[in-house]
Amino acid sequence: MSIEIRLSVMSPESGVQRSASGLSPGMGGQPSGMGSPPPSSGFFAKRLDTLENKTVYLVDTGFGGSYHFMLQLQKWFKENMPSVKTVRRRKPGIPFTDDANELWAEIKAKGDAAVLGVAG
């Protein structure tokens, strides 16, 4: 099995389709084919201008493959963006439940951004 991280994963502007509002699906924009309005602007954290000299938490949700994905992502940051500090954590409990209040508090207190890893 080989794992490949493409630049588009790290550069969300490449190849992103935008809605009429200018937002991409999953970034506060309305998913294509959905009739409901997008979440309020207070729902999502503001996008950072840069990751340089920031702390990014890489959260393994426990879903199959997310551990290996986070290892590869951490390696990518080390090789391509060495000023970014990465912190890998495993979310406790079941992958699809919100049972990680202590982890979320740690990320809010010490992190600038987080990537939640769902693989498959």
VENWO-V603809 format. One line per field, one symbol per residue. phi: phi as a letter, one per 20 degrees, with the letter a starting at -180 (. if undefined). psi: psi as a letter, one per 40 degrees, with the letter a starting at -180 (. if undefined). A space follows every 10 residues. Layout:
phi=???
psi=???
This chain:
phi=.ddcdegffe cffemeedef fneegndnef ffneeeffff fffdfffffb dgldddedde fnfgnfffff fffffgffed cffeedcecd ffnegdcecc gffffffffd ddbbdeedca
psi=hihhhiddde geehehhiid eeiihefeih iheheiiiii eediiihidi ehfihhhhhh eeiheddddd dddddddddd geehhihhih hiaidfigff ddddddddde idiihhhha.
